[in-house]
């Protein structure tokens, strides 16, 4: 039934929206009920969201379509087809006559609420599934290149991320041409468009996805978590584009042969430890003596740690600033570097800020003394700058000022 559009769009051609069963139709010249108005508004809102448009834009689109149909019907009744199309004798004219017959018989004509097909942007959806062979070949090649990856946190897991422009440079390098000769699955790259299409094989096969930096989640106490330098907390973006300054995170971890081999070796080692009572006697004796030797080394290590603290406490008072045995023992270095050097003096940080502050205070005092001397007519005090090599003495210019007595003006109106 023909119903007027909702409030704010009541002009132009009426919009045909079928009402549900059980709701009385809207009569011409009669004001619709609140239930009918609410249903029409809800129907327009749902159809507009499905078409990716706002409600006013959607109503304007429906109005234009209805006006075009009315114009075509008027031309068909006069025996003339629309410009550039055949008359009623063609298939389009027969279709228009069928539409007119349906309207004359009182049958409601189905109305398309969506915009024309060519107006909708065509986007290729990412469907999870087995990756394409071309995408796997592309991922293997880029994984073997130096993309200067960094570590990021994606959904609570550590991932490697890289910049798009580095991947594009790798695809334009001579190494890619050599790899393409060996592996014909790698796509050919001729221009910028083919370059981006080749790179987009990664997100289409869920091998790498575009990410965006976000704030780290709050800690268990509700406090804001501290950021780790060089480590991002990221999330996946909906639009998977290929801009030079965009970042992608690897979901493809490469060959899992080494990881599976290490897991198998770990299971074998655990199974061998469990079967320790079944080992031969000589093997069990060797493990017994080896365990005692490891415990002895561990005890010597703790004794050395205690001894170096005692030695530092003694030398701190005897020969300050103190002596450390193996100063890099607890530093974040390799095992061999932990015992280099054998000894070193304790390093103390010098208060640099206090020196700067004292210099500033000394400079301010000199300026105030010079200003006071100039105001009283006395020569400016000398200033000296001392360094480790030489001494420079700068004496201010002596300016002798004559003393001027204050003048007292007499008022003639004062009583004698």
C-alpha positions as CSV (number, residue, x, y, z in Angstrom):
1,X,0.0,0.0,0.0
2,X,1.1,3.5,-0.6
3,X,2.1,5.1,2.7
4,X,3.5,8.6,3.3
5,X,7.2,8.7,4.3
6,X,8.1,9.3,8.0
7,X,8.5,12.7,9.5
8,X,11.2,14.8,7.9
9,X,10.8,13.3,4.4
10,X,7.2,14.1,3.4
11,X,7.6,15.5,-0.1
12,X,7.8,14.0,-3.6
13,X,6.6,10.7,-4.8
14,X,5.0,8.4,-2.3
15,X,6.9,5.3,-1.2
16,X,5.3,1.9,-1.5
17,X,6.0,-0.3,1.5
18,X,3.9,-3.4,2.1
19,X,2.3,-3.7,5.6
20,X,2.3,-7.0,7.6
21,X,-0.7,-9.2,7.7
22,X,-3.3,-8.2,10.3
23,X,-2.6,-4.5,10.0
24,X,-5.3,-2.5,8.2
25,X,-4.1,-0.7,5.0
26,X,-3.7,3.1,4.9
27,X,-6.6,4.7,3.1
28,X,-6.0,7.7,0.8
29,X,-6.6,11.0,2.7
30,X,-6.7,9.2,6.0
31,X,-4.1,9.9,8.7
32,X,-2.0,6.7,9.5
33,X,-2.1,5.2,13.0
34,X,0.9,5.4,15.3
35,X,1.5,1.7,14.9
36,X,1.6,2.1,11.1
37,X,4.0,5.0,11.3
38,X,6.3,3.1,13.7
39,X,6.3,0.1,11.4
40,X,7.2,2.2,8.4
41,X,10.0,4.0,10.2
42,X,11.5,0.8,11.5
43,X,11.3,-0.9,8.1
44,X,13.1,2.1,6.4
45,X,15.8,2.1,9.1
46,X,16.5,-1.7,8.7
47,X,16.6,-1.4,4.9
48,X,18.9,1.6,5.0
49,X,21.3,-0.1,7.3
50,X,21.3,-3.2,5.0
51,X,22.1,-0.9,2.0
52,X,24.9,0.9,3.9
53,X,23.1,4.3,3.7
54,X,21.5,6.7,6.0
55,X,17.7,7.0,6.2
56,X,17.4,10.3,4.3
57,X,19.7,9.0,1.6
58,X,17.8,5.8,1.4
59,X,14.4,7.6,1.1
60,X,15.8,9.9,-1.6
61,X,17.0,6.9,-3.5
62,X,13.6,5.2,-3.3
63,X,11.9,8.5,-4.5
64,X,14.2,8.7,-7.5
65,X,13.4,5.1,-8.5
66,X,9.7,5.7,-8.1
67,X,9.9,8.8,-10.3
68,X,11.8,6.9,-13.0
69,X,9.2,4.2,-13.0
70,X,6.4,6.7,-13.2
71,X,8.1,8.4,-16.1
72,X,8.6,5.2,-18.0
73,X,5.0,4.2,-17.5
74,X,3.7,7.5,-18.8
75,X,5.9,7.1,-21.9
76,X,4.7,3.6,-22.4
77,X,1.1,4.7,-22.3
78,X,1.7,7.3,-25.0
79,X,3.2,4.6,-27.2
80,X,6.8,5.9,-26.9
81,X,9.6,4.1,-25.2
82,X,12.2,5.8,-23.1
83,X,15.1,7.4,-24.8
84,X,17.7,5.0,-26.3
85,X,15.3,2.0,-25.7
86,X,12.8,0.2,-28.0
87,X,9.1,0.8,-27.7
88,X,6.4,-1.5,-26.4
89,X,7.2,-4.0,-29.1
90,X,10.4,-5.0,-27.3
91,X,10.9,-7.1,-24.2
92,X,11.3,-4.0,-22.0
93,X,7.9,-2.7,-23.3
94,X,6.2,-5.9,-22.5
95,X,7.7,-5.8,-19.0
96,X,6.3,-2.3,-18.6
97,X,2.9,-3.4,-19.8
98,X,3.0,-6.3,-17.3
99,X,3.8,-3.8,-14.5
100,X,0.9,-1.6,-15.5
101,X,-1.5,-4.6,-15.6
102,X,-0.5,-5.6,-12.1
103,X,-1.1,-2.0,-10.9
104,X,-4.5,-1.9,-12.6
105,X,-5.6,-5.2,-11.1
106,X,-4.7,-3.9,-7.6
107,X,-1.8,-6.3,-7.0
108,X,1.1,-4.7,-5.1
109,X,4.3,-4.6,-7.0
110,X,7.4,-5.7,-5.1
111,X,9.7,-2.8,-4.4
112,X,13.5,-3.0,-4.2
113,X,14.7,-0.9,-1.3
114,X,18.4,-1.3,-2.0
115,X,20.6,1.0,-4.1
116,X,21.7,0.1,-7.6
117,X,24.2,-2.7,-7.9
118,X,26.9,-0.5,-9.4
119,X,26.8,1.9,-6.4
120,X,27.9,-0.6,-3.9
121,X,31.7,-0.9,-3.4
122,X,33.0,-4.3,-4.2
123,X,35.2,-5.6,-1.5
124,X,36.7,-9.0,-1.4
125,X,35.9,-10.8,1.9
126,X,38.5,-12.7,3.8
127,X,37.3,-16.3,4.4
128,X,39.2,-18.4,6.9
129,X,40.4,-21.6,5.3
130,X,43.5,-23.3,3.8
131,X,45.8,-20.7,2.3
132,X,46.4,-20.6,-1.4
133,X,49.7,-22.0,-2.7
134,X,50.6,-18.6,-4.2
135,X,50.1,-16.9,-0.8
136,X,52.2,-19.6,1.0
137,X,55.0,-19.1,-1.5
138,X,54.8,-15.3,-1.0
139,X,54.9,-15.8,2.8
140,X,57.9,-18.1,2.7
141,X,59.8,-15.6,0.6
142,X,59.1,-12.6,2.8
143,X,59.9,-14.7,5.9
144,X,63.3,-15.3,4.5
145,X,64.0,-11.6,3.9
146,X,65.2,-9.1,6.5
147,X,62.1,-7.0,7.1
148,X,63.4,-5.7,10.5
149,X,60.5,-7.3,12.4
150,X,59.6,-6.3,15.9
151,X,57.7,-8.1,18.6
152,X,54.1,-7.1,19.4
153,X,51.3,-8.5,21.6
154,X,48.2,-9.6,19.6
155,X,45.4,-11.1,21.6
156,X,47.8,-11.9,24.4
157,X,50.3,-13.7,22.1
158,X,53.7,-12.5,20.9
159,X,53.8,-12.0,17.1
160,X,56.3,-10.5,14.7
161,X,55.2,-7.3,12.9
162,X,56.8,-5.5,10.0
163,X,56.2,-2.4,7.9
164,X,54.5,-2.7,4.5
165,X,57.1,-0.6,2.7
166,X,59.9,-3.0,3.6
167,X,57.9,-5.9,2.3
168,X,57.2,-4.0,-0.9
169,X,60.9,-3.3,-1.3
170,X,61.7,-7.0,-0.9
171,X,59.2,-7.8,-3.7
172,X,60.8,-5.3,-6.0
173,X,64.3,-6.5,-5.3
174,X,66.4,-8.8,-7.6
175,X,66.2,-11.5,-4.9
176,X,62.5,-11.8,-5.7
177,X,63.2,-12.3,-9.4
178,X,65.6,-15.1,-8.7
179,X,63.1,-16.7,-6.3
180,X,60.4,-16.4,-9.0
181,X,62.5,-18.3,-11.5
182,X,62.9,-21.2,-9.0
183,X,59.2,-21.1,-7.8
184,X,56.7,-20.2,-10.6
185,X,53.9,-19.9,-8.0
186,X,55.2,-16.4,-7.1
187,X,53.1,-13.8,-9.0
188,X,54.7,-11.5,-11.5
189,X,55.1,-7.9,-10.6
190,X,55.0,-5.2,-13.3
191,X,53.7,-2.0,-11.7
192,X,52.3,-0.6,-8.4
193,X,48.9,-2.3,-8.8
194,X,50.3,-5.7,-9.4
195,X,52.7,-5.2,-6.4
196,X,49.9,-4.4,-4.0
197,X,47.8,-7.3,-5.4
198,X,50.7,-9.7,-4.8
199,X,51.1,-8.4,-1.2
200,X,47.3,-8.7,-0.5
201,X,47.6,-12.4,-1.0
202,X,48.8,-12.5,2.6
203,X,45.7,-11.1,4.3
204,X,43.4,-12.9,1.9
205,X,44.8,-16.2,3.1
206,X,45.1,-15.1,6.8
207,X,48.9,-15.3,6.7
208,X,49.5,-11.7,7.8
209,X,47.0,-9.1,8.9
210,X,47.0,-5.3,9.2
211,X,47.3,-4.1,12.8
212,X,47.0,-0.9,14.8
213,X,48.6,0.1,18.1
214,X,46.4,0.3,21.2
215,X,46.9,1.0,24.9
216,X,48.0,-2.0,27.0
217,X,45.2,-3.6,29.1
218,X,45.1,-2.6,32.7
219,X,46.8,-4.8,35.3
220,X,45.2,-7.0,37.9
221,X,44.9,-4.2,40.3
222,X,43.1,-1.9,37.8
223,X,46.2,0.2,37.4
224,X,47.5,1.2,33.9
225,X,50.1,-1.3,32.8
226,X,53.6,0.0,32.0
227,X,54.6,0.0,28.4
228,X,57.6,-2.0,27.4
229,X,60.0,0.0,25.1
230,X,59.8,-1.2,21.5
231,X,56.8,-3.6,22.2
232,X,53.3,-2.7,21.0
233,X,49.9,-3.9,22.0
234,X,48.0,-4.2,18.8
235,X,44.6,-5.2,17.4
236,X,43.5,-6.2,13.9
237,X,42.1,-3.6,11.6
238,X,39.0,-4.3,9.5
239,X,40.3,-2.6,6.3
240,X,43.3,-4.6,5.0
241,X,45.0,-2.1,2.9
242,X,48.6,-1.9,1.7
243,X,49.9,1.6,2.6
244,X,53.6,2.1,2.9
245,X,53.5,3.3,6.6
246,X,51.1,0.6,7.7
247,X,52.1,-2.4,9.9
248,X,51.2,-6.1,9.5
249,X,51.6,-8.9,12.0
250,X,52.7,-12.4,10.9
251,X,50.2,-15.2,11.6
252,X,52.3,-17.6,9.5
253,X,55.0,-19.0,11.6
254,X,56.9,-20.8,8.9
255,X,58.0,-24.5,8.9
256,X,57.1,-26.3,12.1
257,X,59.6,-29.2,11.6
258,X,62.1,-27.9,14.1
259,X,59.4,-27.2,16.7
260,X,58.0,-30.7,16.3
261,X,61.4,-32.2,16.5
262,X,62.2,-30.4,19.8
263,X,58.9,-31.5,21.2
264,X,59.6,-35.1,20.3
265,X,63.0,-34.9,22.0
266,X,61.5,-33.4,25.1
267,X,59.0,-36.3,25.3
268,X,61.8,-38.8,24.9
269,X,63.8,-37.2,27.7
270,X,60.9,-37.2,30.0
271,X,60.1,-40.8,29.2
272,X,63.8,-41.7,29.9
273,X,63.8,-40.0,33.3
274,X,60.6,-41.9,34.2
275,X,62.3,-45.2,33.4
276,X,65.3,-44.4,35.6
277,X,64.8,-47.6,37.8
278,X,65.2,-49.7,34.6
279,X,68.5,-48.2,33.6
280,X,71.7,-50.3,33.8
281,X,73.7,-50.1,37.0
282,X,76.7,-48.4,35.5
283,X,74.5,-45.7,34.0
284,X,72.7,-45.1,37.2
285,X,76.1,-44.8,39.1
286,X,77.3,-42.2,36.5
287,X,74.2,-40.1,36.9
288,X,74.5,-40.4,40.7
289,X,78.1,-39.0,40.8
290,X,77.2,-36.4,38.2
291,X,74.3,-35.1,40.3
292,X,76.7,-34.8,43.3
293,X,79.2,-32.9,41.2
294,X,76.4,-30.5,40.0
295,X,75.3,-29.9,43.6
296,X,78.9,-29.2,44.5
297,X,79.3,-26.6,41.8
298,X,76.0,-25.0,42.8
299,X,77.2,-24.8,46.4
300,X,80.5,-23.2,45.3
301,X,78.6,-20.6,43.4
302,X,76.6,-19.5,46.4
303,X,79.7,-19.5,48.6
304,X,81.4,-17.2,46.0
305,X,78.4,-14.9,46.0
306,X,78.5,-14.6,49.8
307,X,82.3,-14.1,49.9
308,X,82.2,-11.3,47.3
309,X,79.6,-9.4,49.4
310,X,81.8,-9.8,52.6
311,X,84.9,-8.7,50.6
312,X,83.0,-5.6,49.4
313,X,81.9,-4.7,52.9
314,X,85.5,-4.9,54.2
315,X,87.1,-2.9,51.3
316,X,84.3,-0.3,51.4
317,X,85.6,1.0,54.8
318,X,89.3,0.0,54.3
319,X,89.9,1.3,50.8
320,X,86.8,3.1,49.6
321,X,84.9,3.0,47.3
322,X,85.1,-0.8,47.7
323,X,86.2,-3.8,45.6
324,X,83.9,-6.2,43.8
325,X,84.9,-9.7,42.9
326,X,83.3,-10.6,39.5
327,X,81.4,-7.3,39.2
328,X,79.2,-8.6,36.2
329,X,78.1,-11.7,38.0
330,X,74.4,-10.6,38.3
331,X,74.4,-8.5,35.1
332,X,72.3,-9.3,32.1
333,X,75.2,-10.7,30.0
334,X,76.3,-14.0,28.7
335,X,77.7,-16.8,30.9
336,X,81.3,-16.2,30.1
337,X,81.0,-12.4,30.4
338,X,79.6,-12.8,33.9
339,X,83.1,-13.7,35.1
340,X,84.9,-10.9,33.2
341,X,86.7,-8.9,34.6
342,X,87.8,-10.8,37.7
343,X,87.6,-7.7,40.0
344,X,86.8,-4.0,39.7
345,X,86.3,-1.0,41.9
346,X,82.8,0.0,43.0
347,X,81.4,2.8,40.7
348,X,79.7,5.7,42.3
349,X,77.5,8.1,40.4
350,X,78.5,11.8,40.6
351,X,75.7,14.3,41.4
352,X,75.7,16.2,38.2
353,X,72.5,18.1,38.8
354,X,73.7,19.5,42.1
355,X,76.7,21.0,40.3
356,X,74.6,22.6,37.7
357,X,72.4,24.0,40.4
358,X,75.3,25.4,42.3
359,X,76.7,27.0,39.2
360,X,73.3,28.7,38.5
361,X,73.1,30.0,42.0
362,X,76.7,31.4,41.8
363,X,75.9,33.1,38.5
364,X,72.7,34.6,39.9
365,X,74.7,36.0,42.9
366,X,77.3,37.5,40.6
367,X,74.6,39.3,38.6
368,X,72.9,40.6,41.7
369,X,76.3,41.9,43.2
370,X,77.1,43.7,39.9
371,X,73.7,45.3,39.8
372,X,74.0,46.5,43.4
373,X,77.5,47.9,42.7
374,X,76.3,49.8,39.7
375,X,73.3,51.3,41.6
376,X,75.6,52.7,44.4
377,X,78.3,54.0,42.0
378,X,81.0,51.5,43.0
379,X,83.1,49.5,40.5
380,X,81.7,46.1,39.5
381,X,83.3,43.1,41.2
382,X,85.6,40.8,39.2
383,X,84.4,37.4,38.1
384,X,86.6,34.4,37.6
385,X,86.0,31.1,35.6
386,X,88.2,28.2,36.5
387,X,88.7,25.0,34.4
388,X,91.0,22.0,34.6
389,X,93.6,23.6,32.2
390,X,93.7,27.3,32.6
391,X,92.2,30.2,34.6
392,X,90.4,33.1,33.0
393,X,89.7,36.3,34.9
394,X,87.2,38.7,33.5
395,X,87.0,42.1,35.3
396,X,84.0,44.3,34.6
397,X,84.5,47.7,33.3
398,X,84.8,50.3,36.1
399,X,82.3,53.0,35.7
400,X,82.7,55.7,38.3
401,X,79.4,57.6,38.8
402,X,79.1,60.9,40.6
403,X,76.8,61.0,43.5
404,X,73.8,63.2,42.8
405,X,71.9,64.5,45.8
406,X,68.2,64.4,45.8
407,X,66.4,67.6,44.9
408,X,63.8,69.2,47.2
409,X,61.2,71.5,45.5
410,X,59.7,74.2,47.7
411,X,56.0,75.0,47.3
412,X,55.2,78.7,47.4
413,X,51.7,78.1,48.8
414,X,53.1,76.7,52.1
415,X,52.6,78.9,55.2
416,X,55.8,80.6,56.5
